[in-house]
Amino acid sequence: MKLVGTWRLSRSEVASFPNSLGVAPSDYTVPEEVKACGFDICADELGSIVESHDVKKLKFHGGVDGLAGKLKASPTEGLSTDAAHLSQRQDLFGINKFAESELKSFWVFVWEALQDMTLMILGVCAFVSLIVGIATEGWPKGSHDGLGIVASILLVVFVTATSDYRQSLQFRDLDKEKKKITVQVTRSGFRQKLSIYDLLPGDIVHLAIGDQVPADGLFLSGFSVVIDESSLTGESEPVMVNAQNPFLLSGTKVQDGSCKMLITTVGMRTQWGKLMATLTEGGDDETPLQVKLNGVATIIGKIGLFFAVVTFAVLVQGMFMRKLSTGTHWIWSGDEALELLEYFAIAVTIVVVAVPEGLPLAVTLSLAFAMKKMMNDKALVRHLAACETMGSATTICSDKTGTLTTNHMTVVKSCICMNVQDVANKGSSLQSEIPESALKLLIQSIFNNTGGEVVVNKHGKTEILGTPTETAILELGLSLGGNFQEERKSYKVIKVEPFNSTKKRMGVVIELPEGGSLRAHTKGASEIVLAACDKVVNSSGDVVPLDEESIKYLNVTINEFANEALRTLCLAYMDLENGFSPDEAIPASGFTCVGIVGIKDPVRPGVKESVELCRRAGITVRMVTGDNINTAKAIARECGILTDDGIAIEGPVFREKSQEELLELIPKIQVMARSSPMDKHTLVKQLRTTFDEVVAVTGDGTNDAPALHEADIGLAMGIAGTEVAKESADVIILDDNFSTIVTVAKWGRSVYINIQKFVQFQLTVNVVALIVNFSSACLTGSAPLTAVQLLWVNMIMDTLGALALATEPPNNELMKRLPVGRRGNFITNAMWRNILGQSVYQFIVIWFLQAKGKSMFGLDGPDSTLMLNTLIFNCFVFCQVFNEISSREMEEIDVFKGILDNYVFVVVIGATVFFQIIIIEFLGTFASTTPLTIVQWIFSIIIGFLGMPIAAGLKMIPV
């Protein structure tokens, strides 16, 4: 098997797979275990037929119907729902699931965390420290320094591994949600929705435009089926599937038409499954923000490395000068070797503290937290980057139907036989007001020229399946006294042309029972279908020429319906008296207009408020729809999208504009009606490239895929959306509601702001830790913060800081700010103001304590330096604790607002203080600390707390 690119094969290669059994069709014998279960064909034989497109072998088994018989499946009734029967079939033919990579165990994450180079160097330091310490001071006293570093390393490793392991579990859960895909299946004679993972060979699956083929199988019946096999073969040329070429492969997509298919092969036996088995799972792509922050981390790391080398050199030089002055430079004791090792450990830990490895962790934690919470808010994030990018969105190009509206359409007005009627109020009485001949034509058109279906479910209730528009028309047909099943049995369908966004209409040719003559029905956008008509059915039910007065009347009616925010469709027919071949296209003109219907799709509750919220947040909402411009304008005004200074334009007019005209026009466009997929794509591309906007696009159809792919953030509708749309999107809106899109934007802003808070907090620690140890080493020959203490600070500012600040939930204030946009600076002037202000304060405190601390607290004796360094360490940590609280808000003075709502933040702060007490009071030798007095504890807390009013004062300084 040859792989081209990632998993792309040419169609010839797909067709040339060898017969898996290596035998001619006539040599095939049914395995005994298959016979014992009552089947006449095995899974391998089924797989080889579809996999190699083996027409000869298919004929040998009796064609599609013959295979269905051997699988004990009915093309009309489907499989039995008997549990024992399904279980037996599953055991024999397998399940429709792909083998997944095993979830890495916790210990694998521990091992990966240990691969960090700085931790390895610290590990070497710990080992040497243990050897030298025990050799010179014995056990256990000589082991304290070494074991202290080991314990700190293990703490860092286990916290990192725990975080990564929990994140992997979250992604596994999200992946399960992402794979909840259902298809229409017939079982025991009833059509029902079923998960694609429950499909078995023998199942009868119904496919329509936009659906993804869920398993390998064969075409049973259908019309104009065109399959996009590019995801499997890499070839863009679509494939026609019919009775002559009945092979359907898993993972391909229905580009046009509709059909029923017989499932033959599932899971890892499918072509897609075999390709998936050859692939190794790739790692998650880094988000744009992660890439940007990693660059910042690299620069800071290099600066830290420079300071570390200089610090080590200064400390060693000071020690050597001391020994030189006493004449002992040729004599080295074990204590001096340990001191030299401590200098090296300090230099390494300066690098550890300087390298902000918590940045990627904070991004990942914040995104994973947001993804999990957004799932509760009915938004499934497929790509991590979408979380942060949505926070920068400046424009939302929204679909109308199903997003701004409820997507449950009903016919509320009609103009049948030139008579305008209010269907919503008339109800069943409308039937009596339509001439009998016209009523028959109308019901014939509704039930035969449709992509929907009226079925009886297993509970005996009538159920209408299909798009919202089809459902509305079928409901009208039923209310007029029509019977779907009888109507479909009365006429033989000769040709079907499904609806597509280019033609904006659909058609069918049927054979009439009386005399075998042919009739074509068409239905679609009113202006287009009406333009194809030259006759009309009048109020008496007679067919008369369509004169200028009638055309004017009908156009006025269409506009009146559209101005009431109704979607209009025109129904027309034509008798094909000169004969017709199924290979021909249905005529484009010469039709007789039967009537026009106005369909209402009410605006969703809360949409107007959400659009207004977007406007206040600096996000422009634009409606892009295929509907009539009057309908679009009416809905847009109702939603608050179209304002007095905005423009509504039609797609054909838009695409004729020059680039110079577009530069002036696009910023004012609020509604684009009658748009084609490429119109939407062009608008999105222009906004992104020419106007530098960050664009979010919503869509639910296959025709929306180009725009969804082009956008910075593609948002697909989870209920009404096709699988093609969902595959092209970054976020799936599970409830198809526009207000959920606003929630996604709010979460995106929360992610961005949370990471900024964390960066502000971490850079403050970096600056202070670097300058304090470097300056102390240069001026005094010693560093006040030891390796173990710096590792604890590293824990506070990296993992714990990321947990605390990266999990802040969004608030409504976020939607009162302007979006960052594409070119906004990540580290803002306000952040630099806060970072430098806090750094200066902490640096002054530490230097003041180094200069005056001993006299202030009356420290003397051999332990005075240890006590002072412990006090400095304690003040430093409490400055970080209160700075973490201050960092909750970068602009607001009240940083305690809503603090108790974020239990993660409260727990992290509490845990930090608790472990600080343990380190100071009980881990003296281990952490190079000594217990402090109550006065010294209170002093440390006050010093830390004073950083908060200073931070508040800094926020008042305009930038």
N, C-alpha and C positions, 0 to 999 in steps of 0.2 A: 504493500500500500504506500503510495507516494503522497507526502504532505506538501502542499503548495501554500506558502505563507504560514498561516496558523493551522487551519484545518480545511483548506480549500482543495477540492479535487475537480478535475475536468469531468464533464458529463460522460465522456467516453470511458474514462477510468472507472467512474461509478458503475457503468454498465458492464465493465469487463472483469468484475470480480469472479473468480472461478466458482464453479458449483461446489458448495461446501462438502458435498458427499463424494464428489469426483466420479459420478456415474451418469449415464444417459437417463432421460426421463423414464424410458421403458424398463430400466433396471431397478426402479425404486420399489422398495418393499417397506411396509409399515412396521415399525418396531413393535415388539410384543407388548411392552408396557403401555404404548399408545392405544393399541387395540383393546387392551384390558380396560381402559378408561372409556371406551366407546367411540373413539375418534379414528379417522382414517388417514391422518397426515400428521407428521411430527413438526416440532418447532424449527428444526434446522432446514427441512425441506421448504417450509413456508418462507423462511428468511431468505433462502437462496433464490426463490422465484422473484421477489420484489427487488432484492439487492442487486441482482444481475439483469433486471428487466427481461427475464427469460420468457418470451411469448410462447415458444414451443412447449416449455414445461407447463405453462399456465393452461394451454390447450389440452395437454395430456391429462391434466387433472379436471377437465371439464369446464374451463373458464372460471370466471368469478363466481357464478352460481354453483358450479361444481365444488369449488373450494369451500364455499359457505356450507354446502351440504356435508362435506368431510369434516368441517369444524363443528357440525351440529348447531349451526346458527341460521336464523331466518332473516332474509333481507328486509322483511316487512315488520316482523315482531321483535327482532333482536334477540339477545340472550335472555334466558330465564333469570329471574331475580332470586331463585332458590340459593340459599347460602352454601349448602353442601356442593351444589353443582359449580358455583363460582370458585369455591375453595379448591375443588379438584382440578378445574381448568387452570387456576393460578399455579398450582403445584407442578403441572405438566408443562405449561408454556411460559411461566415466569411472570414477573410483575413489571409494570411500566415505570421503573425507576432506574436512575443511573447510579453506578457505584460512586460513592463520595469518599474523599480523602478522610482518613480517620482524624478525629479531633486530637490535637496534640495534648499530651498529659501535662500536668502542672510541673513535673520535674524537667520536662523538655524546656519550658520557659525559664526555669531556674538555671539550667545549663546555658541557655542563650544569654541570660542576663550576666552570667559570669564571664562572657567573652569580651566584656568592656575592657579596653586596654588599660585605662587608668586604674580600674579595680585589680587587674592582673599585677600591675606595678606595685600597688599597695599590698597585694598579697605577698609579693616577694619581700617587701619591707617587713611585713608582719612575721614572715618565716625567719628572716635574718635576725629580727629583734628578739624572737623567741630563743633562737640558738645562742646569741650573744648574752642575752639577759639571764638565762638559766645557767650558762657557763660561768658567769661572773657573780650573780647574786643568788643562785640556787632556786629551787621550786618552793613555794609558788610565787615569791616576791619578784623574781626576775622575769616572770611570764606576763606580768600585768600589762605592760605596754603593747606587747605583741598580740595578746588575746583581746585587748581593747580594739585594736585595728581590725582583727578578724571578726569580732562581733559586729562592728560598724559595717564592714563589708557585707556580712550575711544579712544584716538588717536592710541595707540598700537593695541587695539582690532579691530577698524574699518579698519586699514591698513591690519592687518593679515586676517580678514574676507574677505576683498575685494580681496586680493591675492588668498586665497583659493577658493573663489567663481569663479573667472576668470579661475582658474586652472580646476575646475569641468566642466565649460563650454567647455574648450579646450578638455578635455577628452571625453565629450559627442560628440563633433564634430568629433574627431578622431575615436570614436567607430562607428559612422555612416559611415565613409569612410571604416572602416574595414569590414563592413557588405555588401559591394557592391559586391555580388556574383551573377553570371549569369549562366543559364543552357540553353541547347538546347531544344526548345519546338516547337511542330507543332501546328499552329493555321491557320484556313482557308486554310489548305492544304499546307502551306509554313513553312519550318523549319527556325527558327529564334532564336536569343538569347534573353532571358528574365530574369529580376531580379527574384530571388527566392521569393521575397516578393510580386510579382504580380501573383503568381500561384494561381489557383482556382481549386476546385474539377471538374474533367472532362478533365483537361489538359493532353496532351500526352507529357511526358518528355523522352528525350533520355539520357541514362546514359552509361558511359564508365569507364574503370579502373581508380581508383583514385578519382572519383566523390563522393560527399557526397549526400545521399538521401535527397532531400529538403523538403519532406512532406510525410505523410503516404499514401500508395497506393498499387496497385496490378500490378504484372508482366503481361505484354501483350505478348511480344515476345522477343527472344534474345538467346544468346548462352553462355554456361559455366559461368553463373552468380554466383559468390561467394561473400557473404556479410559479412563484419566484423561488428558484433553487440556489440563489447566490450565496446564502448562508452555508450551503453544503458544498457546492461545486465551485463557487467563486465566479461563475459566469452570469453576466447581467441579463442575458437573453431569456425571457420568460418561456415556460413550457406549457403547451396546450395538453390538458389531460381529458381523455374521453374513453369511450369503449375500446378504441383501437390502441390507445396508449394509457392504460389504466393505473399506472404505478404512481403511488404517492409516498414520499419519503418524509420521515420524522424530521422536524426542525425547519422544513420549508414553509412558505407562507402563501395563502390564497390571495392572489393579486386581483382577480376578477371572477365573477360567477359564483355559483353555489352548487353543492353536491352532497350526496351521501357516500360514505366510504366504509368499506369492510376492513376492520383492523386485522392484520395477519401476524405482525411481529411487534413485540414490545420490549422496552428496557434496553439492556445491553446488547440484545441481539439485533436491534435496529441499526441502520447505517450510521445514524447520529451517535448512538451508543458506542459503536465500535471506534468511531473517530474520537469521542470523548475519552475512551480508554487509553488512547495513545498520547494524550496530552498530560503534562504535569501542571498541577495547579500553580498559577502565578500568584505572587504577593499582591497585596492591595496597593494601588497607585497612591503616591503621595498627593495631597491636595495642593493647589497653587500656594495657599498660605503656608503649608508645611515646608514647601520648597523655599519660599521667601525667608521663613524663620530659620531654616537650617543654614541658609547663607549667613544670617546674622549670628547664629551660634558659632559658625566656623570662624568668623572674624573675631568674636569675643574670645573664642578658644585660643586663637593665635596670640592675642594680647595677653591672655592669662599665662600661656606658655612662656612668653617673654618675661613677664613679671616673676614667674616661678624660677626660671633659670637665674635671673639677677638676684632674687631673694636667696637662693641656695648658695650662689657665689659669695654674696655679702656675709652670710652666716658662717660659711666655711672660712672666709678670709678673716673674720673677727676671731674665730676660734684659733686659727693658725697664728695670728698676731699675738694672742694671749700666750700661747705656748712658746712662741719665739721670745717674748719678753722674759719668760721664766726659764728659758733655756731647755725646755722639755720637748722641743719639737721632734726629737728623734725617739721619744718614749711615749707610747700610746697605751692607755689603760682600757679595760672593758667599758668603763663608764663613758670615756671619751668616744669610743667606737659607737656606743648606743646614742650619744649626743649627736654624732655625725649622721647616724641613721635617722634620728628624729628630724634633723634638718632636711634630709632627703624626703622624708614622709611629708613634712610641711610643704615642701616645694611641689610634691605630687598632688597633695590635697588642694593647693592653690589652683592647680590645673583643674581638679575635680570640681571645685567651687566655681571657677571661672567658666568652664564649659557648661552652658545652660542646656544640658540634655533633657531637662524638664519641658522645654518648648515643644518638641514633637509629641511628648507624652500629654501635655496640656491640650494640644490640638486634638489628638486622638480621643482623649477622655471627654472633652467638650463635645466633639462631634458624635461620639458613641452615646453619650448621655442625651444629647439633643435628638438623635435618631430614635432612641427608645421612647422618649417622651412624645415625639411627634407621631409615633405609631398610635399612642393613646388619643391624639388629636386628629386621627384619621388621615395621616400622611405617611406613606411608606417611601423611605429614601433608598433609592437603588445605588446611588453614587455618593460617597462621602462629601466630595467637593461641593455638591449642591447645597449642603447646609450652610456653609460659609458664604458661597457665592450669592445665595438668595438674600443674604443680609445686605449686599451691596446693590441689589436690583434697583434700577431707576425707572424701568418701564415694564408693564405687564401687557402682553398682547393676548387678550382673552377670547376664547371661543364664545359663542352665544348659547347655543342649545346645550342644555345639560350642565352648563357651568354657571351661567348667570340665570338660567331658567330651570324649571323643575324636571325637564325632560319627560314629562308625561303629557302628551298632546291629546287634544280632543277637537273634533270638528264643531265649531260654535256658529259658523255662518256658511251659507252656500248660495250659489247662483246656478241653479239647475234649470235647464230649459228657459233661460233668460229671466227667471224669477228669483229675486233675492229673498232668502228666508233666514230667520234666526233659529238655527238648529238647536241651540242650547235650551230655548224655551219651548220649541215645537215638540221635541221628542219624537215618539212613534207616529204622531199625526202627520208628519212630513210625508210619509209613505202615500197617504191618500191624495196629496196635492200634486203628485208627479204623474204625468200620463203613463199608462201601463207599458207602452212600447219603450219609452225613455227609461222607465224604472228597470225594465229587463236589461237594457243596454248598460245602465249604470251598475247594476249588481254583477253583470257579466264582466265588466271592466275591473271592478273593485276586487273580485275574488280570483280572477285569472291573471291579471297584471299586477302581481304583488310578490315581494320577497318575504312576506310573512306567512303565517300559518295559524289556523284555528284548530285546536286540538282539545280532546277531552282527557283530563289528567286521571290519575289512578283513583282519585276521590270522586270521579264522576262530574267534575265541574269543567265548564268550558273555559279554555285559557287561550289567550292570543299571544303568539310568539312573533317577534320581529322588532324592527326599529320603532321608536316612538311615533314617527310619521306613519309608517305602515299600520301600526296598532290603531292609530286614530281613524284611518280610512276603513280598516276592517271593522272597527266598532260601528262606524256609520253604516256599513253594509249589513251588519247584523240587525241594527235598529230599523233598517228598511225592510226587514223580513226575509233577508237572504239566508241561504244555507250553504256554508262553505264547502262541505264534503260533497253534497249533491251537485253543486255548481262545477266543482273540479272534475267530477266523474262524467259530466255531460259533454265535456269538450276535450279534444285531444290537442295537447300543446305541441306545436311544430317548431317554434323557435323562441328563445328568450334572450333579450338584451338587458342585462342588469343595469341598475342605475350607476352612473359614475359622475365624478365631479366635473368632467370636461363637457359631456353632452347635457348634463343637468336634467336628464329624463330617462325613463326606462320604457321598454316595450315588450310585447308578446304577440305571437301569431298563433291563432287557434283554428282548429277545423270544426265547423259547425255541423251538428248532427243531421240537419235537414239539407240534403243534397251534397254534402261534403265540401261546400265552398269555404274559403278562408277569410278570416277577419283579423285585422291588426288593431291592437289597443295600445295607446301610449299615455303616459302620465309623467308630469314633471313641473318644472318652474313655469308659472303661468304665461309670462311673456314669450317664452321660447315655444311652448306647445301651441299657444294661440296663434303665433306667427306661422305655424305649420298647418293651420286650419284654413279652409276656404268655404266651409259650410258650418251650420249650427243647428241644433235641435231647438225648435221654438216652443212656446208655451203650450201648443196643442200636441206636441210630440212629433211634429213633422220636421223633416230635414229641409232647410232652406239655405240659399246662398248667404255667405257672410259679407254683408255690405258695410260701407263706411260707418253708417249710423250704429250698426250692431257692434262693430269693432270698437267704436268710441264708447258705447255703453259698457261693454265688457272691460275695457281699460280703466274707465272711471271706477267701476266696481272693484277691480283689482287694487287700485290705489286707495279706495275707501277701506277695504279690508286691511291693507298694509298699514295705513295710518292708525288703525286700531290695534297695531302690533300683532296682526294675524299673519301667519305664513300661508301663502296661497299656492294651490296646486290646480292645474287644469287637467281634466280627463277628456280624452278624445278617441275616436275609432275610425277605421277605414275598411271597407270591404275590398278585398284584393280580387278583382274580377279577371285580371289578366294572368292569373297564376302566380305562384311564388315558390322559389327554391330555398330550402333551409340554409344553403350556403350564401344566399344574398343577405344584404343588410335590410332591415325594416325601412320602408320609405320614410323620407324626411319631411314630406309635405303631402297635401291632399287630404287631410284629416277632417273629420266632423266633430266640432266641439259639443260635448254632452253637458259639461258643467264645470264650475270652479268652486272649490271649497276653501274656506278660511279656517286654519287650525291655530288654536291658542296654546301657547306654552307659557304659563305664568312665571313671572320673575320669582326667584327663590326668596324666602324671607331672610332679611339681614344683608342682602347684597348691596342695597343702597348705602347702608351704614358702613359696610366694608370698603366700598369705593371711596366714600368720603374720608375714611381713615387712611386709605392709601394716599389720597390727595394731600392730606395734612402731613403725611410722612415723606412727601416729596417724590412719590411714585406715581407716574402717569399711567392710567389704565386706558388701553385702546381696545375696542371691539373689532374683531376681524371675523366676518361670517360670510357664508355663501347665500344668505337670504336677500330678499328684495330690499332695496335701500330704504324704502319707507318703513318697512317692518323693523329693520335694523335701527333706524333713527328713533322710532317710537320706543323700542325696548331700551336703547341707550339713554334716552331722556329719563325714562322710568327708573333706570339704575343710577342716574347721576353721572354717567360717563360723558354724554354729549352736552357741552356747555355753549353759551352764546358765542364765545370766541373760538370754538372748535369747528373742524371741517368734517363732513361726511362725504366719502367719495366711493365710487364704484370701481371694482377691479379693472375692467376694460379701460376706463379713463386713466387710472393710475399707471397702468403698464405702458401707456402711450407717452407719458411725460419724459422730457429730457432730464439729464442729470442736473442741469442748472435749475430746472423747475422743481425737481424733487428736493433740492437743498432748501428751498423756501417753503415747500408744501408739507414735507414730512413732519416737522415739529408741530404743525397745527392739526394733523390728522387724528381724529378721535374715533371715527367709525370708518371701516372699509367693508362695503357690502358687495355681493356678487363676486367675491374674490375666488380666484383659483388657487390651488396649492402653491404655485410658483409666485403668485402675487404676495401671499403671506410670507413666503421664503424671502422674497426680494425686500419687503418691508423690514423684516427682522435683520437681514444682512446689512441694509443701509443704516439702520439704527445702531447696530454694533460697530460697524467699521467707520462710516462717515461721521456719525454723531457721537461715537465713543460711549454709547449707553450700555449698561448691563441689563440684558433683556431676558425676561422670563416669558415663556409661551405656554399656553394651555391648548390642549387638543384631545380629541377622542377617536378620530378616524384615521384610516390608512393614509388619506390625503394630507393629514397634518404632520406626517412623519418627517418630511424635509425641513419644515420650520422648527419642529421639536429638536431635530438634530443640530440645526444651525444655531439655535438659541444658546445663551449662557446657561440657562436652566430650563429644561423641558419638563412640563407638568402634564401628565396624562390622567385622564379620568378612569378610575378603577372599575366603575360599574358599567358605563356606556362605552368605555374605550375598547378599541380593538387591540389584539395582541401586538400588532405592528406598532401601534402608537405607544404602547407600554414599553416595548423593547427599545424604542427611540428616546424614551424619557429618562430624566434623572430622578424625578419624584412622581409617585402615583398617588393621586388624591382619591382615597378610598370611598369617600361619600359624594364625590362629584360636586362639591360645594365651593363656591368662590370664597366664602369666608374662611375656609380651610387654607386657601392659598395665602391669605393675609396672615394666618397663623404661622405658616411656613416662613414667611418674610420676617415675622417677629422673632421666631426661633433663630433664623439666620443672623439677624442683628445681635441676638443674645450671644451666639457663638463667637462672633467677631469681637464684641465688647468684652466678653469673658477672657478671651485670649489676650486682649490688650491689657486688662487688669493684671493678669498673671505676669505678662512681660514687664509691666511697670514694677510690680513687686519684686520679681527676680533680679532685674537689673540693679535695683537699689541694693540688694544683698551683695550682688557681684562687686559693685563699685566699692562698697564699704569694706568687705572682706579682703579684697585685693589691696586697697590702699593702706588699710590698718596693718596687715602683716608685712607688706613690703616696706612701708615707712619705718615700722618698729624694727624690722630686721636691719635696715640700713643705719638707723640712728642708735639703737641700743644693742644690736647684736643678738637679739632674741625676738621670738614671735609670741604675742600674748595668746593666740588661738592655736591649740595643738591639732594634730591630725585627726584624732577622734572627735574633737569638738567641731572641727570644720566639716567632718562627715555628717555629724548631726545637723549642722546648719544646712548642709546640702540636702539632707532629707526634708527639712522644713520647707525649703524654698523650691524643691523640685517636686517630689511625689506628693507630699502633703499639701503644698501650695497649689499644685495642679488640681488635686481633689477638691480643695476648698473653693477656689476661685473659678474653676472651669465648669462647675456644676450649678452656678447661679441660674435660677429660672428666669425667664423673660418677664418684664413688666410693661405696662401700657405706656410708660414714659419713653420707651424705645421707639415707639411709632410717632413720637413728636419731633424726632430729629430728622435731618436730611440724610439721605443715603450717602455712603462713602463713595460709591461710584467706582469706575475702573482705575482712575489715576490718584485716588486718595492715598495720603501717606499713612502707613500702618502705625509708626511711632510718631504721635502728634506732638505739637509744641506743649500742649497741656501735660502730656506724659513726661516730657523732658523736664518741665518745670517741677513736677512732683518728685521725679527721680533725683534730680540734683538737690532740691531742697531737703529731702529726707536724708540723702547721703551726707550733706554738709552737717546736718544736726547730729547724726550718729557719729560722724568722724570727730566732731568737737567734743562730744560726751566721752568717747573712748580716750582721746588724748588728754582731756581734763583729768580723767581717772588715773591715767598713767603718770601724770605730773603731780597730782594732789591727792590721789586716793589713799595712800598710806597714812599721810598726816591727818586727813579728814576722818578716817575711821580708826586712827591710833594703831595702825598695824606695824608690828616690829617682830623681831625674832626670825628664826630660820624659815618659818612657813609664811612670812609676810608676802613674799612675791607670789607664792601659790594662791594665797587668799585673794590678793589683788587681781590676779589673772582670772580666778574663778568669778569674781565680782564683775569684771569686764565682760567675760563670756556670758554671764547671766543677764547683764544689761543689754548686751548685743542681741540675745535671743528674744527678750521681751520687746525690744524695739521692732524686731521682725514680726512678732505676734500682733502688736497694735498696728503696725504698718499694713499687715494683711487685712485687718478690719477696715482701715482707712482706704485700702485699695478696692473695696467692694463698690465704691462709687468714685469715678475719676473727676467728676465735676460737682456732684451734690455734696452739701455740708453734712446732712443727716445720713451717716453711714450705717446706723443701727436699724433703719426702716426695713422691715421684713426679714430681719436676720434670723428670727426663730423659725421662719418658714422653710429655711434651707437647713435641714437637720444635718446634712453632710458637713456644712461649714462649721456648725456648732460643735459637732463631734471632733472634727480635725483640730479646732482651736483648743478644745478641752483635752484631747490626747496630747497635743504639743506641750501644754502647761504641765500635765501629769508626768510625762516622761522627763521634762526638764527638772522637776522636783526630784525624781528618782536619780537622774544623772548627778545632780549637785549633792544631794544628801547621802546617797547610798553607794555610788559607784566612784568613790574618790580616786583610788589608785588606777582603776580601769580608765577613767576619763580625764585624769590629771586635774581633778577638782578637790575641793575640801568643803565641808558643810558651812553654810553662811548663817549669820545671826538673823533674828527676825527683823532687826533694823535694816540690815543689808538687803533682805528680801523685799521689804517695803520700798526701799530706795530704788531697787531694780525695776519694780512695777511702776513707780512714779516716773522714772526716767523713760520707760517705754510708753506710758500713757501720755506724757507731755508731747510725744511725737504726733498725737492726734490733733490737738488744737493747732499745732504748727502746720500739719497737713491741711486742716480746714482753712487756715490763713493763706496758705499757698494757693488754694483753689479760688480764692477771691481775687488773686492777681490776674488781670486780663492778659490773654495771650493772642 
